[in-house]
């Protein structure tokens, strides 16, 4: 059975079901018990852990505001048999505990020849749109995708948030789980029963034949809006949601580009050394012959997230930006075809 719930509720439901399923799952970090949720009750800054400390005594913990300490403790707990789900709150705080993530969680299994596992999930809020300023609005998943040994998940829908969270908790490697703040109250159909979505498996959100749009996180909804507008103009777009950035389902992207001949990548992260550039490069290297027009990237500018509302609204890409990029690459190939005919 399915019903309509929010992204936040889907994350909380996955946590609770995995806590029931596996006694080695523990939850700790900032404000898991004492935080004031969005509805004014206790249970994390936004409420997904509300009531879990009563249902699972001794397995839900609040920590001091010492990211290096509690992420380091999570690495040790994971290496010794537990499956910690740790709330970092804003991903921007990862700078405080980057050594624990980069040199401990990501490297431990490799350094001991596979004799130890690090089944750790690090939950992190990200993204612009809530007037939180440059230090609480960054899209830092490209940094973590660059690090071998980490898995990076960026769900775009409530259904994916639940299924990917379950898969992340069950995985034997460290997973950074990115939750966009602007998606927290989005709603969608989610199955009641536990389920998992395999990491590294993209979703075709909308089939199409004229242009492939690869969209990440909040950009999936923007891409779907753009695709609807473009359909009315005679351009049929296929929208692909990678769901996980590392591992990345390149074959689904390649297959789509082979059929459409065009690619637009929409990503809220900054453009330099980002995921959009990585996907564009992979396509150019592996399916260049299929391209009929230039690859276009739609990203935030290479600048910190502004605090001023008007500037922040102009900072993040929109459906209009995506549609403009699609029209540009499709019209380029059509003009080229006319010139050679």
Secondary structure as UniProt FT lines:
FT   STRAND          2..6
FT   HELIX           7..21
FT   TURN            23..24
FT   STRAND          25..29
FT   TURN            30..34
FT   TURN            38..39
FT   TURN            48..51
FT   HELIX           52..55
FT   TURN            57..58
FT   HELIX           67..79
FT   TURN            80..81
FT   STRAND          83..90
FT   HELIX           91..97
FT   HELIX           98..99
FT   HELIX           100..105
FT   TURN            106..107
FT   HELIX           108..111
FT   TURN            112..114
FT   STRAND          121..126
FT   TURN            134..135
FT   HELIX           141..145
FT   TURN            148..149
FT   STRAND          151..154
FT   HELIX           158..170
FT   STRAND          175..180
FT   HELIX           181..183
FT   TURN            184..185
FT   STRAND          187..191
FT   TURN            199..200
FT   STRAND          203..206
FT   STRAND          211..215
FT   TURN            217..218
FT   HELIX           219..231
FT   TURN            232..234
FT   STRAND          237..241
FT   STRAND          244..246
FT   HELIX           250..260
FT   STRAND          263..270
FT   TURN            272..273
FT   HELIX           275..286
FT   HELIX           288..290
FT   STRAND          296..300
FT   HELIX           309..315
FT   HELIX           319..340
//
